[in-house]
Amino acid sequence: MANNLTILEHKLFETDFFLDKIKESKKSIDTKRHAEYYFSAFLSSSRSVTFVMQSAFSKLPGFTEWYATSQDILKKSELARFFVEARNSSQKEGTTYFNITRFYQGETSFYFSNDGEFKFAPKDDMVVSSEQYFGLLLNIVSDFFKQFGDHVDPKKYYSMDKLKERGQTVKQLEYEVWGYDKWTSFGLSDEKVLDYITTWMYITNIDSLFEKYKCASS
C-alpha cells in the first residue's frame, strides 16, 4: 500500500511545478500566454489530487468515511468550488478566463476575468489564490497522513513493528514490493532485509511541500 504514495506524490509535485511556472511568468508581460498554459495545467493537475487519492487508497479501511468528510470540506469552500468550475471550463470549453494582466514595477499580476458565469471568483492575484487552493489540498493530504500513516508512510509501513502488526513476513513484503524474494533468498536476516528495503525503497518528500506552503506537517 505504501507504494501507492508515489502516485499521489507525483501528482502533488506536478501541481507544484505548474504553480511555480506561473510565478516565473510574472516576471515579464511577454510571457502571459505561457502563464495561461501553465494555469490550465495547474487547474488539471490540482483537480486530479483527490481523484488520485480515491483511486490509490479506496481499499484502506475507513478511507471512504474519511474521504466523504474531506469532500465536504472542499464543497463548503468557495475557493475550492471555483477552481473545480474553472477546471471544468478549461477542459470542456477551452477557456481559462486568465485574461487580465497588470504590469507594475517590472512584474505582471494575473487576474481572473469573470464574465458572470461564476457565482464566485477570487479578486486576488491568481497566483495568490492558486497557492491558497493548493494549500487547502495539502492540508487534506496532511490529515490523510495523520489518519492512515501506518499504511502509507514508508517510514512506518516498512518497519518491523508494523510488519508484525499486519502478520506479514519479510519474504511476503519482498514479494509485495518486487514480486520475488530479492534478499531473503540469500539467507540474510529479516532485520538486514528490512534495512535494505528502507534504504532502497522510495521515501516520500511530500513533507517538503507542507513546509513550502505552510501546511500542517504529517
C-alpha positions in Angstrom: 0.0 0.0 0.0 2.9 2.4 0.7 3.9 2.1 -3.0 0.7 3.9 -3.9 2.0 7.0 -2.2 4.4 7.6 -5.2 1.3 8.1 -7.4 -0.1 10.8 -5.1 3.3 12.4 -4.7 3.8 12.6 -8.4 0.5 14.5 -8.8 1.3 16.9 -5.9 4.7 17.8 -7.3 3.3 18.2 -10.8 0.8 20.7 -9.4 3.6 22.5 -7.6 5.7 22.6 -10.8 3.0 24.3 -12.8 2.3 26.8 -10.0 6.0 27.7 -9.9 5.9 28.2 -13.7 3.0 30.7 -13.3 5.1 32.6 -10.8 8.0 32.7 -13.1 5.8 34.1 -15.8 5.0 37.1 -13.7 8.5 38.5 -14.4 7.6 39.6 -17.9 4.4 40.7 -19.6 5.6 38.9 -22.8 5.0 35.5 -21.1 1.3 36.0 -20.4 0.4 33.3 -23.0 2.8 30.9 -21.2 1.1 31.7 -17.9 -2.2 30.8 -19.4 -0.9 27.5 -20.5 0.6 26.8 -17.0 -2.6 27.9 -15.3 -4.6 25.5 -17.4 -2.2 22.7 -16.5 -2.4 23.7 -12.8 -6.2 23.5 -12.9 -6.0 20.0 -14.3 -3.3 18.6 -12.0 -4.7 20.1 -8.8 -8.1 18.8 -9.6 -6.6 15.3 -10.0 -5.2 15.2 -6.5 -8.3 13.9 -4.8 -9.1 11.7 -7.7 -5.7 10.0 -7.3 -6.2 9.6 -3.6 -9.5 7.9 -4.1 -8.1 5.6 -6.8 -5.0 4.7 -4.9 -6.3 4.3 -1.4 -10.0 3.4 -1.7 -9.4 0.0 -0.2 -8.0 1.3 3.0 -10.3 0.5 6.0 -12.0 3.8 7.0 -10.9 5.7 3.9 -14.4 6.0 2.4 -15.7 7.7 5.5 -12.7 10.0 5.8 -12.8 10.9 2.1 -16.5 11.9 2.4 -15.6 14.3 5.2 -12.7 15.8 3.1 -15.1 16.2 0.1 -17.5 18.1 2.4 -14.7 20.5 3.4 -14.0 21.2 -0.3 -17.6 21.6 -1.2 -18.1 24.2 1.5 -15.1 26.2 0.3 -15.9 28.9 -2.2 -12.3 28.9 -3.4 -12.3 25.1 -4.0 -15.6 25.2 -5.8 -14.3 28.0 -8.0 -11.2 26.0 -9.0 -13.3 23.0 -9.8 -15.6 25.1 -12.1 -12.6 26.8 -13.6 -11.0 23.4 -14.4 -14.3 22.2 -16.0 -14.4 25.4 -18.1 -10.8 24.9 -19.2 -11.2 21.2 -20.0 -14.6 21.3 -21.6 -14.8 24.7 -23.2 -11.1 25.5 -23.6 -11.4 28.8 -21.7 -9.4 29.7 -18.7 -10.6 33.3 -18.3 -7.0 34.1 -17.5 -7.2 37.3 -19.5 -6.3 40.4 -17.4 -2.7 41.4 -16.7 -1.4 44.5 -15.0 2.2 45.4 -15.4 3.6 47.3 -12.4 7.2 47.9 -11.4 8.5 45.1 -13.6 6.1 42.4 -12.6 2.8 41.2 -14.1 -0.2 40.5 -12.0 -2.7 37.9 -13.2 -6.4 38.2 -12.5 -9.4 36.1 -13.3 -11.8 37.7 -15.8 -15.2 36.7 -14.6 -18.0 37.5 -17.1 -20.7 36.4 -14.7 -20.5 32.7 -15.4 -19.1 32.0 -12.0 -21.0 32.8 -8.8 -17.7 33.4 -7.0 -14.3 34.3 -8.5 -11.2 35.4 -6.5 -10.4 39.0 -6.7 -6.8 38.5 -5.6 -3.9 37.9 -8.0 -4.4 34.4 -9.3 -1.1 33.2 -8.1 -2.1 34.1 -4.5 -5.5 32.3 -5.0 -3.8 29.3 -6.6 -1.4 29.0 -3.6 -4.4 29.2 -1.2 -6.2 26.5 -3.1 -3.2 24.2 -3.3 -2.6 24.8 0.4 -6.2 23.6 1.1 -5.5 20.4 -0.8 -2.2 19.9 1.0 -3.9 20.3 4.4 -6.3 17.4 3.4 -3.3 15.3 2.3 -1.6 16.1 5.7 -4.7 14.9 7.5 -4.7 11.8 5.4 -1.1 11.1 6.6 -2.2 11.5 10.2 -5.2 9.1 9.8 -3.5 6.5 7.6 0.2 6.9 8.1 0.7 3.4 9.3 -0.5 2.2 5.9 1.0 4.7 3.5 4.1 6.3 5.1 7.1 4.2 4.1 9.0 5.0 7.3 6.1 3.4 9.2 4.8 0.8 6.8 8.2 -0.9 6.3 9.1 -1.0 10.0 9.4 -4.3 11.8 6.7 -3.3 14.3 4.1 -2.6 11.6 5.1 -5.8 9.8 4.3 -7.8 12.9 1.1 -6.0 13.4 0.0 -6.9 9.9 1.1 -10.5 10.4 3.3 -10.2 7.4 6.7 -11.9 6.9 9.7 -10.1 5.4 9.6 -12.5 2.5 5.9 -11.7 1.9 6.9 -8.0 2.0 9.6 -8.6 -0.6 7.0 -10.2 -2.9 4.7 -7.2 -2.4 7.5 -4.7 -3.3 9.4 -6.5 -6.0 7.4 -9.7 -6.9 10.1 -12.1 -5.7 12.4 -12.8 -2.7 15.1 -10.3 -3.6 17.3 -10.7 -0.5 15.8 -13.3 1.8 16.8 -15.9 -0.8 20.5 -15.1 0.1 19.9 -16.1 3.7 20.0 -12.5 5.1 18.3 -11.8 8.4 14.9 -10.2 8.5 16.4 -7.1 10.1 19.1 -6.8 7.3 16.5 -7.3 4.6 14.3 -4.6 6.1 17.3 -2.3 6.3 17.9 -2.8 2.6 14.2 -2.3 1.7 14.1 1.0 3.6 17.3 2.1 2.1 16.4 1.3 -1.5 12.7 2.0 -1.4 11.3 5.3 -2.4 10.8 7.6 0.6 8.3 10.4 0.3 9.3 14.1 0.0 5.7 15.4 0.5 6.8 17.0 3.8 8.8 19.5 1.7 5.5 20.7 0.2 3.9 21.0 3.6 6.7 23.2 4.6 6.8 25.2 1.4 3.1 26.1 1.6 3.0 26.4 5.4 0.7 23.5 5.9 0.4 21.2 8.9 3.1 18.6 8.8 2.3 14.9 8.9 
